[in-house]
Amino acid sequence: MNNMKPLKEATHDKHKEAENMLFNKKMFKGELNKEEYGWYLRSQFNIFKTIEDNFELPHKGLSRVEAVAFDLMSLGINELVCDEATRPYLEYLKGLEQKDVNAHIYLNYLAIMFGGQMMKKNTPGPGKMYDFENMRESMESVRAIQKDEWADEVNKGFDFMIKIFKNLEGCLTIN
């Protein structure tokens, strides 16, 4: 028999670590200005664009590139730079096969689908990134392919996100 932990349990520690990053806490509390929040959006844009340009999403309603681009434009942020902390994650994603990137779809899309709903009201701009058409169908499409075997891959994704948050923290004007 397989003694594998359920995915949520196997990724709990990394999830908590990412949630407790200073930048993430400030974002949840609404303490980021539009420029600081824009840094996060640019990183998210690049992650979503890499996934959506190179892989299949389980549901078209998950697509985030246009929504994040809209949020960036609404905030007056036109430059879509790829910060040095995001770049290694993008390169890592590009080297994966679809079956492995599905774990990163689970991590990145469900994170903003669920946690993002709480964060949306505290962030500058319209928060279109957090608005999912057919949210239930989109979520169920990921849940339908979800596997406990993804734990290592999801934890790798959390490690990349933790590095991205650390980098963003270093850019904050007031820590």
N, C-alpha and C positions, 0 to 999 in steps of 0.2 A: 504494500500500500504506500501511497505517496503521503509523506508527512509535511508537505509544503504548507506554509502559512497562507491565509487569504491575502490577496494583494493589498488591501487597505492596512491590514495589520503589519505586513512585511515592509511597508513603506512609511509607516507612522512616524518613526524617529526623524527621518529626513524631511518629511512634511512639516513636522513641528519646528525643526531647525530653520527651514525656509520661512515659515510663518513668523518666526521670532527675530528675523533679521531687522535691524534698525530701519532700513529703507522701507521694508514691507510694513512695519508697524506705523511709520509716519504716513504711509500711503493710506492705510486703513483708517487712521485718525483724521485724515484730511489735512495733514500738515505739510503737504508738498505744494510748491507754487507751480505754475503751468510749465515753466522751463524744466524743473526737476521731474515732474510727471511726464513731460515730453521725452525725457531720457528713457524712461521705462517703456513708453509707447513705441519709441524707435526700436528698442530691443525686441519687443513683442512683434512689431511689424516684420522685422528681419527673420524671426523664428517662424512665424506663420507663412511668410512668403516662401521660405526655403521648403517647408513641409508641403505647401499647396502647389508649388511649381514642380516638385520632384516626386510626389506621392499621391495616392488616392485617399480621399477622406471617405469615411463610411457613410456620410450623408452630406449633401450639398449645403444644408443649413449650418454646418459647422464653419464654413469658410469665413475667415476674419480679415483678410487683407484689405478689402475695400472699406470695411468698418473702421479699422485702425487708421487707414489713410485719411478717412473723413475726420476722425478725432484729431489727428495731427494737424490737418489743414484748419480745422475750427480753432485750434489753439495758436495758429499762425506759425507752426513749425513745419517748414518745407524741406529742410535738409534731412535726408534719411541715412545718416551716417551709421556705420556698423562699428560700435565700440569694440575695443580689444577684448573685453570679457565675453562678448556675444559671439565673436568670430569663431573661437574653437568649437562652440556648440553647433554652429551652422555647418562647419566642416565635418564634425562628427555625424550629424544628421545625414548629410549628403552621402556618407559612406555606408549607410545602413540599407538593408532590404526592407520592403514593405512590412513584412511580418514583425520586424524589430521596431520600425518607426511607429507602428500602432501603439506601442507603449508610450511614446512621446506625444502622440495625439491624445491619448487618455490623460496624460499629465497636463499638457498645455491647454487643451480645449476645455476639459471638464473643470480645471482650476478657475478659469475666468467665468465659466458657466455657473459655478456654485459660489465660490468665494468672491468672485467678481460682483455678484449681485449685492453683496453687503458693502463692497468697496465703491461701487458706482456712485452712490450719493455723496461720497466724500472726495471725489476727484474733480479737478478742473475740467471744463469742457462738457460736451454732450454725453460722453460715455457710450457711444454707439458700439464700441467693441464688446460691450457686455449684453447687447440686445441681440438675441438669437431668434430668428424666424423659425417656427416649429421647434421650440426648445425641447419639448418632450421627445419628439421623434429623433432629434439630433443626439440627445443624451442616450436614448435607447439604442441607437445605432452603434455607439461606442460600447455600451454595456453588453450588447449582443456578441461582440468579438473579444471582450475583456477576458484575460487569462491570468491566473495567479502566477504563472511562469514569467510574467512581465516584471516581477518585483525588482530584479537586478537592473533591468533596463530603465525602469521608472526611477530607481534610486540614482542611477547615473545622470538622468535628466535633472533630478533635484540637485545633484552636485554641481552641475553646470549652472543652474538657476541661483544657487547659493553664491557661486563666484560672481555672477552677474550682479546680484544684490550687493555683495561686498564692494564691487567696483563702483556701483551707483552711490553707495554710502560715502565712499571716498570723495565723491564729487559734491556732496551736500555742503552748502555754505555754513550751516549751523548743525553740528552733530548733537 
